Structures are given as structure tokens and as C-alpha cells.
């Protein structure tokens, strides 16, 4: 049977007739977020706290081991530059947030910033622990209670970092977890209950460490219950990131820190 082959005419696009000018693209305030590969909380928390479409979050993932240990945290160092290079390369960013409290403590802020500045020179680099310290200083809190999910091989450097930064730790509580994914499975209600247990009559503020846990969900409730400011890792990281980007407005629903109108140091 003979078949007749027909050649389709090439499809030609019809040019758009409306006049337009290019704008700056999505996001007046652009945050690059370096989230750990097994972090289930930070990206969600950032998007929940971004109460305006003017704030855009762009995410890259940093390879991270299953267990949170000093050795595994140190292994992230060479991955920071590669992961940062994947954040909308060639396009504007206003700040880069590295979402690992313990990783910053173990590697050191200067090392984290240097690895990111290798591909994003001059950009503000925000980390959870340095943002939390800035937040606690803004609140004039010197005596603090601390709640973490970590085991003590990570808790000890966290405590030392806070003490060297001028804080007196009057209570230190922990879930004593090593598995990063297990940290993400701690229910917000358990974080709320643990925060109430961690509260001390001497404390001027409560710091809840670790970006892997869902403390942002209950920060407002904790503040109402204990009557002192509460700073969480993701809340502080987001706060300093959007302020560094120039976002000028108060943000409701995530603790007294975000309700404060800038300036942020």
C-alpha cells in the first residue's frame, strides 16, 4: 500500500503586538536561602513568614549527612560555594541566608561568609546564630534560657558560642536528638511544652536553636505563655535577611521580633 507523505508547513509565531517594558522580575526583596538537603522546615517557614509578594525566596540545597555531629557539620564547608553558585546565577540577590545554626558555630561565621562570597562577593551573608545574637542584643537580653534539639557534642559548642558573645545561660534544655530528620518530626506542641519547661524566672529571653525544628509555628504562643521575648533560629534568620534586603514593614504572627519595625544591625 502506497502512502502519501505530506510535509507540514512550519509553524510561525505571531509577534506580540502590545507595547511593554521589562521590569525587574519577581521580588523587590530577594533572599537566597541555602537550606540543608535534609531540612524539612526552613523553606516552609520562610515562605510562611514572607507576608508580602514583594519578598521572594530562592532556594538551593546544601548536601548534609543524616546525623548532626561536629564531623558532619565540618564536611559542609566545601559544599557552600557550590550550593550558593546555584542561587539564580546572574540575577540580583539582596542577601544569602545559610540555614544551619550548628554549622555556623562549628565552621565559624567568617568561614561560612568566605565560602559564599567566593561566588556572591559583597552580598550580606546571614546565619541563624549571628542573627539570633543580633536579635537578643536588640532586645537587651543578657540572661537567656536555651532550648535545642541536639546531643551534647553539639550543645557544648552552641553554649560556648553564646557565652563568648556575652550571654549568661540560666537554663539549657534539649531534646537530645542526633538524626536531622527526627528533629523535623518533633511536633510544634512538643516544642511549645519544652519551651515552657525551659523557661527560667531569671531569663530575659528564650532562644530556641536549630533551623530543622518547627518552632516558628508556636513562637507567638510561647511568648504569650512565658511573658518574655522568644527568638528562634528560623525567625531570626528570616528577620535579619529581610531587613538586610531593605524590607521596611512589620510582620505579624511570628513573635515580637518580626513585629518590630527596622532598623536591624
C-alpha positions in Angstrom: 0.0 0.0 0.0 1.4 3.3 -1.0 1.3 6.1 1.5 1.5 9.8 0.6 3.8 11.7 2.8 2.8 15.3 3.4 5.1 17.9 4.8 3.5 20.2 7.4 4.1 23.8 7.0 6.5 25.2 9.6 4.6 26.9 12.4 5.5 30.6 12.5 4.9 32.6 15.7 2.8 35.7 15.5 4.6 38.6 17.2 3.0 40.1 20.3 1.6 43.5 19.4 1.2 45.1 22.8 3.9 47.5 23.9 5.7 46.8 27.1 8.9 47.4 29.0 10.8 44.8 31.0 10.5 45.2 34.8 12.9 44.0 37.4 11.4 40.5 37.6 9.9 38.8 40.6 10.7 40.1 44.0 11.6 43.6 45.2 13.4 42.0 48.1 15.3 38.8 47.1 16.6 36.3 49.6 18.8 33.4 48.6 18.3 30.5 51.0 20.9 27.8 51.5 18.8 25.0 53.1 20.3 21.7 54.1 19.5 18.8 51.9 17.5 17.1 54.7 16.0 20.2 56.2 12.2 20.0 56.1 11.3 23.2 57.9 13.3 26.3 56.8 11.9 26.7 53.3 8.4 26.3 54.6 9.0 28.7 57.4 10.5 31.4 55.2 7.5 31.2 52.8 5.0 31.4 55.7 6.8 34.4 57.2 7.0 36.2 53.8 3.8 38.1 54.2 4.2 40.1 51.0 4.6 39.1 47.4 7.4 41.7 47.4 9.6 39.2 49.2 10.9 36.4 47.0 12.8 33.3 48.4 15.2 31.4 46.1 16.4 28.1 47.5 19.5 26.0 46.9 20.3 22.8 48.9 23.5 22.0 50.7 24.4 18.3 51.0 24.2 17.2 54.6 24.6 13.9 56.4 21.8 12.2 58.3 23.4 12.6 61.7 24.1 16.1 63.2 27.6 15.8 64.5 30.7 18.0 64.6 32.4 16.0 61.9 29.4 16.1 59.6 28.9 19.8 60.1 32.5 20.5 59.2 32.1 18.4 56.0 29.6 21.0 54.7 32.3 23.7 54.2 33.3 22.9 50.5 29.6 22.5 49.6 28.6 26.0 50.5 30.3 27.6 47.5 28.8 25.2 45.0 25.3 25.5 46.5 25.5 29.3 46.6 26.5 29.3 42.9 23.1 27.7 42.0 21.1 30.6 43.5 19.7 32.3 40.4 23.1 32.8 38.9 23.5 36.1 37.1 20.4 37.6 38.7 20.2 40.0 41.7 20.1 38.8 45.3 19.9 41.1 48.3 21.1 38.6 50.9 22.1 35.0 51.3 20.8 33.1 54.4 22.7 29.9 55.4 20.2 27.8 57.3 22.3 25.9 59.8 22.8 27.2 63.4 25.2 24.5 64.5 27.0 24.5 61.1 27.8 28.2 61.6 29.1 27.6 65.1 31.3 24.7 64.1 32.7 26.3 60.9 32.7 29.9 62.1 30.8 32.8 60.6 33.9 34.1 58.7 34.4 30.7 57.0 30.7 30.5 56.0 30.8 34.0 54.6 34.0 33.5 52.8 32.7 30.3 51.1 29.5 32.2 49.9 31.4 35.3 48.9 33.5 33.2 46.6 30.5 33.3 44.2 28.5 36.2 45.6 31.0 38.8 46.6 29.9 41.7 48.7 26.4 40.3 49.5 25.2 40.2 53.1 25.5 36.7 54.5 23.1 35.9 57.3 23.3 32.9 59.6 20.9 31.7 62.3 23.3 32.1 65.3 24.6 35.5 64.4 21.1 36.7 63.6 19.8 35.3 66.9 22.6 37.2 68.7 21.7 40.4 66.9 18.0 39.8 67.9 18.9 39.1 71.6 21.1 42.2 71.7 18.3 44.3 70.2 16.0 43.1 73.0 18.7 44.0 75.6 18.6 40.4 76.9 21.8 39.2 78.6 20.4 36.3 80.7 18.9 33.7 78.4 17.3 30.3 78.5 18.1 28.0 75.6 16.2 25.1 74.0 17.8 22.9 71.3 17.2 19.5 69.7 20.9 18.5 69.7 23.0 16.0 71.5 25.6 17.4 73.9 28.6 17.1 71.4 26.8 19.9 69.5 25.1 21.6 72.5 28.5 22.3 74.1 29.8 24.5 71.2 26.4 26.2 71.0 26.6 27.1 74.7 30.2 28.2 74.3 29.4 30.5 71.3 26.6 32.2 73.2 28.7 32.7 76.3 31.6 34.1 74.3 29.1 36.5 72.7 28.3 37.9 76.2 25.2 36.0 77.3 24.6 34.3 80.6 22.8 31.0 80.1 20.5 30.5 83.1 18.8 27.3 81.7 19.7 24.9 78.9 17.2 22.2 77.8 17.5 19.8 74.8 15.6 17.0 73.0 19.0 15.3 72.7 18.4 14.1 69.1 21.1 13.3 66.6 19.0 12.5 63.5 18.3 15.6 61.4 15.0 14.2 60.1 13.9 13.2 63.6 14.3 16.8 64.5 11.8 17.8 61.8 9.3 15.3 63.2 9.2 16.9 66.7 5.6 18.3 66.8 5.1 22.0 67.4 3.1 21.2 70.5 6.1 19.4 72.0 8.3 22.4 71.2 5.8 24.6 73.0 5.7 22.3 76.1 9.5 22.0 76.1 9.8 25.8 75.9 7.6 26.3 78.9 9.8 23.8 80.8 13.0 25.6 79.6 11.7 29.0 80.9 13.5 30.4 83.9 12.5 33.2 86.2 16.0 34.6 85.7 15.7 34.6 81.9 15.2 37.8 79.9 14.7 35.9 76.7 14.4 32.4 75.4 16.5 31.2 72.4 15.3 28.1 70.5 18.1 26.9 68.4 18.1 24.8 65.1 16.5 25.5 61.8 15.3 21.9 61.5 12.5 22.2 64.1 9.1 23.9 63.7 9.5 26.4 66.5 8.2 29.3 64.2 4.7 27.7 64.4 4.5 28.3 68.1 6.7 31.3 68.8 3.7 33.6 69.4 2.1 31.2 71.7 5.2 30.7 73.7 5.8 34.4 74.2 2.2 34.8 75.4 2.7 32.0 77.9 6.1 32.9 79.4 5.9 36.7 79.0 9.4 37.2 77.7 10.8 37.5 74.1 11.4 34.3 72.2 14.0 34.1 69.4 14.0 31.0 67.2 16.6 30.1 64.6 14.4 30.4 61.5 12.6 33.5 62.8 15.9 35.3 63.5 17.4 34.2 60.1 14.4 35.5 58.2 14.2 38.7 60.3 17.8 39.7 59.6 17.7 38.6 55.9 14.6 40.7 55.0 16.0 43.7 57.0 19.3 43.4 55.2 17.4 43.3 51.9 15.6 46.5 52.9 12.1 45.2 53.7 10.6 48.0 55.8 7.4 46.6 57.3 6.4 44.8 60.5 5.4 41.1 60.1 2.7 39.7 62.3 2.2 36.3 63.7 5.7 35.1 64.3 6.8 36.7 67.6 7.7 40.2 68.8 11.0 40.2 66.9 9.3 40.4 63.5 6.7 42.9 64.7 9.5 45.4 65.3 10.0 47.9 62.5 13.6 48.1 61.4 16.5 49.2 61.9 18.4 46.0 62.2 22.0 45.6 62.9 
